[in-house]
């Protein structure tokens, strides 16, 4: 089996590639443009494995995508390539529209052309899994959960671009018969996470004694999913999922942002890292524009139909995550000293 993974040098993509190759013995063709958040060091554990191939290419490049399909003849696609940081989408929405919408359209067309000439057996077994986000659904109130039938109501340029790409995937399935399905996940965390996102940013700022910014009152709620649990779910969705269906993947781990920050501070205090208590570094700052109040996924469908369960609770996963960052300065320090130094992103003054 050979799977084409787009965006495989990113956070979720690299976890997926490591799982497929190292845990399952599945062949992977990793296609990544290598933008700022991509990191080939995240793939070092499988870099020399004969089951793994890497190609630097942009999913918006139609000739490149066609050639990859021709050369490798994949048995399926897991499409993760995307600009993904909400704060950056506020300042530079055009990049999100191009990669997330047009890149998905190009990849769908490349898939359609490939399947049009493929043998019947390939057409029958092939699946295109589009990996999306719970943010397409907008904001929940104090109660309720996102279900696969929840209406879309995106709030940011990022979530709007992902909603648009979801609609393209569904349209290509209905119009052209592309055997595609969609997964929508809750917030991922874990090792190899680019440190612009909340959890790694808090860890590294705390380690450096820098301010830990909490947006608004810190009571916005997210449902947290350990990235390695997500990787397992994606393979099951590809191989057991039904074309035309959606699958919501969540960890059943709702926490306020403030609770997440305080938990990280407490773990670091326990490790006796620098001078505690680390909560002294917390400062409340102006909220992010369009900041959704609460996300929470009901993963019953993926649990029932695909036989998946999250193995990590938030408490076990966050302990592992903090320990990883403490041990892997070699991975994050070059990023921290180079492409991203921990500054705040997503202010309206940055947009233009």
C-alpha positions in Angstrom: 0.0 0.0 0.0 1.3 3.5 -0.9 -0.4 6.6 0.4 0.2 10.2 -0.9 0.3 12.5 2.1 0.2 16.2 1.4 1.7 18.6 4.0 3.6 15.7 5.6 6.3 17.9 7.0 3.9 19.8 9.1 2.7 19.0 12.6 -0.1 16.6 12.0 1.3 15.4 8.7 4.7 14.4 10.1 2.9 12.5 13.0 0.8 10.7 10.3 3.9 9.8 8.2 5.7 8.4 11.2 2.7 6.3 12.1 2.2 5.0 8.6 5.8 4.1 8.0 7.1 3.1 11.4 4.0 1.6 13.0 2.1 0.2 10.1 4.7 -0.5 7.4 2.7 1.5 4.9 4.5 3.3 2.0 4.3 7.0 2.0 4.9 9.7 -0.6 5.2 13.0 1.3 4.5 16.1 -0.8 5.2 19.3 1.0 6.0 22.9 -0.1 8.2 23.4 3.0 6.8 26.7 4.1 7.8 28.3 7.4 6.0 25.8 9.6 7.3 22.6 7.8 10.2 20.9 9.4 12.0 17.9 7.9 13.6 17.2 11.2 10.2 16.0 12.4 10.6 13.2 9.9 14.1 12.1 10.9 12.8 8.9 12.5 11.7 7.6 9.1 13.9 9.6 6.8 16.0 6.6 5.7 13.2 4.1 5.6 12.7 2.6 2.1 9.0 2.9 2.5 9.2 6.7 2.7 9.7 9.2 -0.2 9.7 13.0 0.0 9.0 15.4 -2.8 9.1 19.2 -2.3 6.2 20.6 -4.3 3.3 22.9 -4.0 -0.2 21.4 -4.2 -1.2 24.4 -6.3 1.2 23.3 -9.0 -1.0 21.2 -11.3 1.8 19.7 -13.5 3.7 18.7 -10.4 0.7 17.0 -8.9 -0.1 15.2 -12.2 3.5 13.9 -12.4 3.5 12.6 -8.8 0.3 10.6 -9.5 1.8 9.3 -12.7 5.1 8.3 -11.1 3.9 6.8 -7.8 0.4 5.5 -8.5 -0.9 5.9 -5.0 -3.6 3.8 -3.4 -5.0 6.8 -1.6 -4.5 10.4 -0.6 -4.6 12.0 2.8 -4.7 15.8 2.1 -3.3 17.9 5.0 -1.4 20.6 3.1 -2.8 23.9 4.4 -2.0 27.2 6.0 -3.4 26.6 9.5 -2.8 29.3 12.0 -5.8 31.5 12.6 -3.7 34.5 13.8 -1.7 34.5 10.6 -4.8 34.3 8.5 -6.0 37.6 10.0 -2.8 39.3 8.8 -2.4 37.5 5.4 -5.7 36.0 4.3 -4.6 35.7 0.6 -2.1 32.9 1.3 -4.8 30.9 3.1 -7.3 31.3 0.2 -4.7 30.2 -2.4 -3.3 27.1 -0.6 -6.4 25.9 1.2 -8.9 26.4 -1.5 -7.1 26.4 -4.8 -4.6 23.8 -3.6 -7.4 21.5 -2.8 -9.1 22.1 -6.1 -5.8 21.3 -8.0 -5.3 18.1 -6.0 -8.9 17.0 -6.6 -8.5 17.5 -10.3 -5.2 15.6 -10.3 -6.9 12.8 -8.5 -9.8 12.7 -10.9 -7.5 12.6 -13.9 -5.5 9.8 -12.3 -8.6 7.7 -11.5 -10.0 8.2 -15.0 -7.1 6.2 -16.4 -6.6 3.8 -13.5 -7.6 0.1 -13.5 -11.0 -0.7 -12.2 -9.6 -2.3 -9.0 -7.8 0.9 -8.2 -10.8 3.0 -8.7 -12.8 0.8 -6.5 -10.4 0.8 -3.5 -9.0 4.3 -3.8 -10.0 7.0 -1.2 -9.2 10.7 -1.0 -9.3 11.8 2.7 -9.5 15.6 3.1 -8.4 16.6 6.7 -10.3 19.6 8.0 -11.0 21.3 11.2 -13.9 21.8 13.7 -13.5 25.6 13.2 -15.6 25.4 10.1 -18.6 25.0 12.4 -18.1 28.3 14.2 -18.7 28.8 17.9 -20.7 26.8 20.4 -22.5 28.2 23.4 -22.1 26.7 26.9 -23.8 23.5 25.8 -23.9 21.2 22.8 -21.4 19.5 20.6 -20.4 19.6 16.9 -21.9 16.7 14.9 -21.2 15.7 11.3 -24.5 17.4 10.4 -23.7 20.7 12.1 -24.1 23.7 9.8 -21.0 25.6 8.8 -20.5 29.0 10.3 -16.8 30.0 10.0 -15.5 33.1 11.8 -11.9 33.6 10.5 -10.2 33.7 7.1 -8.6 30.3 8.1 -11.8 28.6 9.0 -13.6 30.1 6.0 -10.9 28.8 3.6 -11.2 25.3 5.2 -15.0 25.4 4.9 -14.6 26.3 1.2 -12.2 23.4 0.7 -14.6 21.0 2.4 -17.4 22.1 0.0 -15.1 21.5 -2.9 -14.4 17.9 -1.8 -18.0 17.2 -1.4 -18.8 18.7 -4.8 -16.1 16.7 -6.6 -17.5 13.5 -5.0 -21.1 14.3 -6.0 -20.3 15.7 -9.5 -17.4 13.6 -10.6 -17.6 10.6 -8.4 -14.2 11.1 -6.8 -14.2 8.7 -3.8 -13.6 11.4 -1.2 -14.4 11.8 2.5 -13.8 14.5 5.0 -12.6 14.5 8.6 -13.0 17.5 10.9 -10.7 17.4 14.0 -10.5 19.3 17.2 -7.3 21.2 18.4 -4.3 18.9 18.1 -1.2 19.0 20.4 1.8 17.0 21.1 5.5 16.6 20.0 6.9 18.5 17.0 4.3 21.2 17.2 5.4 24.5 15.6 5.7 27.0 18.5 3.3 29.6 17.2 0.4 27.6 18.6 -0.9 27.9 22.1 0.6 24.9 23.9 4.1 24.9 22.5 4.2 28.7 22.7 3.3 28.7 26.4 5.8 26.0 27.2 8.7 27.8 25.5 7.8 31.3 26.8 7.6 29.8 30.3 11.0 28.2 29.8 12.5 31.5 28.8 10.7 33.5 31.6 8.8 35.5 28.9 5.3 36.7 29.3 2.5 34.2 28.6 -0.2 36.0 26.8 -3.8 34.9 27.4 -6.4 36.3 25.0 -9.4 38.1 26.6 -10.5 36.4 29.8 -9.0 33.1 28.9 -12.3 31.3 29.1 -12.5 30.3 25.5 -12.9 26.5 25.4 -11.2 24.0 23.1 -11.4 20.2 22.7 -7.9 18.8 22.7 -6.7 15.8 20.7 -3.3 14.3 21.1 -1.7 14.3 17.6 -0.7 10.6 17.6 -4.3 9.6 18.4 -5.3 11.8 15.4 -2.8 10.0 13.2 -4.3 6.6 14.0 -7.8 7.9 13.3 -6.8 9.3 9.9 -5.6 5.9 8.7 -8.7 4.2 9.9 -10.8 6.9 8.2 -9.0 6.3 4.9 -9.2 2.5 5.0 -12.5 2.0 6.8 -14.4 5.2 6.0 -17.1 5.4 3.4 -16.8 7.8 0.4 -19.1 10.8 0.7 -19.1 10.6 4.5 -17.8 13.0 7.2 -16.1 12.0 10.4 -15.6 14.3 13.4 -12.4 13.4 15.3 -12.2 14.7 18.9 -10.5 13.9 22.1 -13.4 14.5 24.5 -11.0 16.8 26.4 -12.6 20.3 26.8 -10.5 22.8 28.6 -10.5 26.6 28.8 -7.4 28.3 27.4 -6.6 29.5 30.9 -6.9 26.0 32.4 -4.4 24.8 29.7 -2.0 27.5 30.5 -2.2 27.0 34.2 -1.7 23.2 33.8 1.5 23.7 31.8 2.8 26.1 34.4 2.1 23.6 37.1 3.9 20.8 35.2 6.9 23.0 34.7 6.9 23.9 38.4 7.0 20.2 39.1 10.0 19.8 36.9 11.7 22.7 38.8 12.5 24.4 35.6 13.8 27.9 36.2 12.2 30.0 39.0 8.6 29.2 39.7 5.8 29.6 40.1 5.4 30.0 36.3 1.8 31.4 36.6 3.4 34.7 37.5 4.2 35.1 33.8 0.6 35.1 32.7 -0.8 38.3 31.4 -4.2 39.0 29.9 -4.1 40.8 26.5 -6.7 42.1 24.1 -8.7 39.3 22.5 -8.2 38.0 19.0 -10.7 39.3 16.4 -13.4 36.8 15.7 -12.3 34.5 18.6 -14.8 31.7 18.8 -16.0 31.0 22.3 -16.2 27.2 22.4 -15.4 24.2 20.3 -16.4 20.6 21.2 -16.7 17.6 19.0 -18.9 14.5 19.4 -16.7 11.7 18.1 -19.3 9.0 18.5 -19.5 8.3 14.7 -15.7 7.7 14.3 -15.7 5.6 17.5 -18.7 3.5 16.5 -18.0 3.1 12.8 -14.2 3.1 12.6 -13.4 1.4 16.0 -11.2 4.3 17.1 -10.7 5.6 20.6 -8.4 8.3 21.9 -5.7 6.7 24.0 -4.5 9.9 25.7 -6.5 12.0 28.1 -5.5 15.6 28.3 -3.7 15.0 31.5 -1.5 12.2 30.1 -1.0 13.9 26.8 0.1 17.3 28.2 2.6 15.6 30.5 4.1 13.8 27.6 4.1 17.0 25.5 5.9 19.2 28.1 8.5 16.4 28.7 9.1 16.2 25.0 9.8 20.0 24.7 12.1 19.8 27.8 14.1 17.0 26.1 14.1 18.3 22.5 15.7 21.7 22.6 17.6 20.6 19.5 14.3 20.6 17.6 12.7 23.8 18.7 15.6 26.1 19.5 16.5 26.7 15.8 12.9 27.7 15.1 12.8 29.9 18.2 16.0 31.6 17.1 15.0 31.9 13.4 11.6 31.9 11.7 9.5 32.5 14.8 10.6 34.1 18.1 7.3 34.0 20.0 5.9 37.3 19.1 2.1 37.9 19.0 0.4 37.5 15.7 -3.1 38.2 14.4 -3.6 41.8 15.3 -5.8 43.8 12.9 -3.0 46.3 12.5 -1.0 43.5 10.8 -3.7 42.9 8.1 -3.4 44.4 4.7 
